[in-house]
């Protein structure tokens, strides 16, 4: 007996095919299964969105009986169905940001899933299945390799005790990354299946963060424990990372805004570093704010969400006001830089001295203020260097 399926394919919202399309299948397929379906003269990748009696209105019963519904091409059997929370996240993003659900859902999947043939995909899945996690080792070196500052200890205690969401308001150099590492390590130790997502705003920030996470976690959880997701990766690399995250083999996903749609079946922690950065807002294709979707996904998954910044965005700062005033986030503060106490380290960890000069109070037609000229002269006399920033390139010849 044929089964009715509603399948999402990648169609724009302004087209006449923006919603799920109806197909029939001789096999009983679960919702969330990836399939290949005919669309016109092409065969495209789709996601089963509804199945059985929920898949189509009653008027399609006759069409099925008459054989008017086209059959699906094939199901991607080696890939587990996408979870209900992932589908709910995609549906919310599509409706909130006024895009078609299929456009958002298919754009969130690796491009190679659309391009590879069934034989090629089966070969990739076979290679992926051979990658097994390393045997668990002694976890004692995962924690407390460095002593935390009092501010970091206080932040960790409140993070463990409260449900969140959290804003980690920490000065540059206060040790926010170490807090991220501790939060992830405690999660992985407490739950053998849990996964964490760490988001950064720019691709060029990913390698150095990935290096720190790999050095901390790969010896304990295997080479696939930490994977990256960003647009600078090759299609093969993106598919490999996605499969590792979707299968649960990857415990930590590091990525840019696109990582918010990654399929993580056991997601328990989301960290958004530099949450104020405008790069979290997509300006191409489907427009969305990855930071806001991370907060929404945290509610869906029952995962803790930690936003970190030294200069929080205005809306995040407003939401982190005291709960008595209507605040929805818990603000965790680390105002001091590491090494800013007394002694020799104070000169290294202390924030630089900033002096502002009001040019309205300087001599007329003054281009460089006398206090600045005096400071530069002092540095030259000491054999030191000075760096002068110009706000417009056109002024450079004049000042030179």
WOMO-V81381 format. One record per residue. N is the residue number from 1. RES is the residue in one letter. SS is DSSP state (~ for helix, > for strand, _ for the rest). BURIAL is I if it has 24 or more other ideal C-beta (glycine too) atoms within 12 Angstrom, else O. Layout:
<<N;RES;SS;BURIAL> <N;RES;SS;BURIAL>>
This chain:
<<1;X;_;O> <2;X;_;I> <3;X;>;I> <4;X;>;I> <5;X;>;I> <6;X;>;I> <7;X;>;I> <8;X;>;I> <9;X;_;I> <10;X;_;I> <11;X;_;I> <12;X;_;O> <13;X;_;O> <14;X;_;O> <15;X;_;O> <16;X;_;O> <17;X;_;I> <18;X;_;O> <19;X;_;I> <20;X;_;I> <21;X;>;I> <22;X;>;I> <23;X;>;I> <24;X;>;I> <25;X;>;I> <26;X;_;O> <27;X;_;O> <28;X;_;O> <29;X;_;I> <30;X;_;I> <31;X;_;I> <32;X;_;I> <33;X;_;I> <34;X;>;I> <35;X;>;I> <36;X;>;I> <37;X;>;I> <38;X;>;O> <39;X;>;I> <40;X;_;O> <41;X;_;O> <42;X;>;O> <43;X;>;O> <44;X;>;I> <45;X;>;I> <46;X;>;I> <47;X;>;I> <48;X;>;I> <49;X;>;I> <50;X;>;I> <51;X;>;I> <52;X;~;O> <53;X;~;O> <54;X;~;O> <55;X;_;I> <56;X;_;I> <57;X;_;O> <58;X;_;O> <59;X;_;O> <60;X;~;I> <61;X;~;O> <62;X;~;O> <63;X;~;O> <64;X;~;I> <65;X;~;O> <66;X;_;O> <67;X;_;O> <68;X;_;O> <69;X;_;I> <70;X;_;I> <71;X;>;I> <72;X;>;I> <73;X;>;I> <74;X;>;I> <75;X;>;I> <76;X;_;I> <77;X;_;O> <78;X;_;I> <79;X;_;I> <80;X;_;O> <81;X;_;I> <82;X;_;I> <83;X;_;I> <84;X;~;O> <85;X;~;I> <86;X;~;I> <87;X;~;I> <88;X;~;I> <89;X;~;I> <90;X;~;I> <91;X;~;I> <92;X;~;I> <93;X;~;I> <94;X;~;I> <95;X;~;O> <96;X;~;O> <97;X;_;I> <98;X;_;O> <99;X;_;I> <100;X;_;I> <101;X;~;I> <102;X;~;I> <103;X;~;I> <104;X;~;I> <105;X;~;I> <106;X;~;I> <107;X;~;I> <108;X;_;I> <109;X;_;I> <110;X;_;I> <111;X;~;O> <112;X;~;I> <113;X;~;I> <114;X;~;I> <115;X;~;O> <116;X;_;I> <117;X;_;O> <118;X;~;O> <119;X;~;O> <120;X;~;O> <121;X;~;I> <122;X;~;O> <123;X;~;O> <124;X;~;I> <125;X;~;I> <126;X;~;O> <127;X;~;O> <128;X;~;I> <129;X;~;O> <130;X;~;O> <131;X;_;O> <132;X;_;O> <133;X;_;I> <134;X;_;O> <135;X;_;O> <136;X;_;O> <137;X;_;O> <138;X;_;O> <139;X;~;O> <140;X;~;O> <141;X;~;O> <142;X;~;I> <143;X;_;I> <144;X;_;O> <145;X;_;O> <146;X;_;O> <147;X;_;O> <148;X;_;O> <149;X;_;I> <150;X;~;O> <151;X;~;I> <152;X;~;I> <153;X;~;O> <154;X;~;O> <155;X;~;I> <156;X;~;I> <157;X;~;O> <158;X;~;I> <159;X;~;I> <160;X;~;O> <161;X;~;O> <162;X;_;O> <163;X;_;O> <164;X;_;I> <165;X;_;I> <166;X;>;I> <167;X;>;I> <168;X;>;I> <169;X;>;I> <170;X;>;I> <171;X;_;I> <172;X;_;O> <173;X;_;I> <174;X;_;I> <175;X;_;I> <176;X;~;I> <177;X;~;I> <178;X;~;I> <179;X;~;I> <180;X;~;I> <181;X;~;I> <182;X;~;I> <183;X;~;I> <184;X;~;I> <185;X;~;I> <186;X;~;I> <187;X;~;I> <188;X;~;I> <189;X;~;I> <190;X;~;O> <191;X;_;O> <192;X;_;O> <193;X;_;O> <194;X;_;I> <195;X;>;I> <196;X;>;I> <197;X;>;I> <198;X;>;I> <199;X;>;I> <200;X;_;I> <201;X;_;I> <202;X;_;O> <203;X;~;I> <204;X;~;O> <205;X;~;I> <206;X;~;I> <207;X;~;O> <208;X;~;O> <209;X;~;I> <210;X;~;I> <211;X;~;O> <212;X;~;I> <213;X;~;I> <214;X;~;I> <215;X;~;O> <216;X;~;I> <217;X;~;I> <218;X;~;I> <219;X;~;O> <220;X;~;I> <221;X;~;I> <222;X;_;I> <223;X;_;O> <224;X;_;I> <225;X;_;I> <226;X;>;I> <227;X;>;I> <228;X;>;I> <229;X;>;I> <230;X;_;I> <231;X;_;I> <232;X;_;O> <233;X;_;I> <234;X;_;O> <235;X;~;O> <236;X;~;O> <237;X;~;O> <238;X;~;I> <239;X;~;I> <240;X;~;I> <241;X;~;I> <242;X;~;I> <243;X;~;I> <244;X;~;I> <245;X;~;I> <246;X;~;I> <247;X;~;I> <248;X;_;I> <249;X;_;I> <250;X;_;I> <251;X;_;I> <252;X;>;I> <253;X;>;I> <254;X;>;I> <255;X;>;I> <256;X;_;I> <257;X;~;I> <258;X;~;I> <259;X;~;I> <260;X;~;I> <261;X;~;I> <262;X;_;I> <263;X;_;I> <264;X;_;I> <265;X;_;I> <266;X;_;I> <267;X;>;I> <268;X;>;I> <269;X;>;I> <270;X;>;I> <271;X;>;I> <272;X;>;I> <273;X;>;I> <274;X;_;I> <275;X;_;I> <276;X;_;I> <277;X;_;I> <278;X;~;O> <279;X;~;I> <280;X;~;I> <281;X;>;O> <282;X;_;I> <283;X;_;O> <284;X;_;O> <285;X;_;O> <286;X;_;I> <287;X;_;O> <288;X;_;I> <289;X;>;I> <290;X;~;I> <291;X;~;I> <292;X;~;I> <293;X;~;I> <294;X;~;I> <295;X;~;I> <296;X;~;I> <297;X;~;I> <298;X;~;I> <299;X;~;O> <300;X;~;I> <301;X;~;I> <302;X;_;O> <303;X;_;I> <304;X;>;I> <305;X;>;I> <306;X;>;I> <307;X;>;I> <308;X;>;I> <309;X;>;I> <310;X;_;I> <311;X;_;O> <312;X;_;I> <313;X;_;I> <314;X;~;O> <315;X;~;O> <316;X;~;I> <317;X;~;O> <318;X;~;O> <319;X;~;I> <320;X;_;I> <321;X;_;O> <322;X;_;O> <323;X;~;O> <324;X;~;O> <325;X;~;O> <326;X;_;O> <327;X;_;O> <328;X;_;I> <329;X;_;I> <330;X;>;I> <331;X;>;I> <332;X;>;I> <333;X;>;I> <334;X;>;I> <335;X;_;I> <336;X;_;I> <337;X;_;I> <338;X;_;I> <339;X;_;O> <340;X;_;I> <341;X;_;O> <342;X;_;O> <343;X;_;O> <344;X;_;O> <345;X;_;O> <346;X;~;O> <347;X;~;O> <348;X;~;O> <349;X;~;O> <350;X;_;O> <351;X;_;O> <352;X;_;O> <353;X;_;O> <354;X;_;O> <355;X;_;O> <356;X;_;O> <357;X;_;O> <358;X;_;O> <359;X;~;O> <360;X;~;O> <361;X;~;O> <362;X;_;O> <363;X;_;O> <364;X;_;O> <365;X;_;O> <366;X;_;O> <367;X;_;O> <368;X;_;O> <369;X;_;O> <370;X;~;O> <371;X;~;O> <372;X;~;O> <373;X;~;O> <374;X;~;O> <375;X;~;O> <376;X;~;O> <377;X;~;O> <378;X;~;O> <379;X;~;O> <380;X;~;O> <381;X;~;O> <382;X;_;O> <383;X;_;O> <384;X;_;O> <385;X;_;O> <386;X;_;O> <387;X;_;O> <388;X;_;O> <389;X;_;O> <390;X;_;O> <391;X;_;O> <392;X;_;O> <393;X;~;O> <394;X;~;O> <395;X;~;O> <396;X;~;O> <397;X;~;O> <398;X;~;O> <399;X;~;O> <400;X;_;O>>
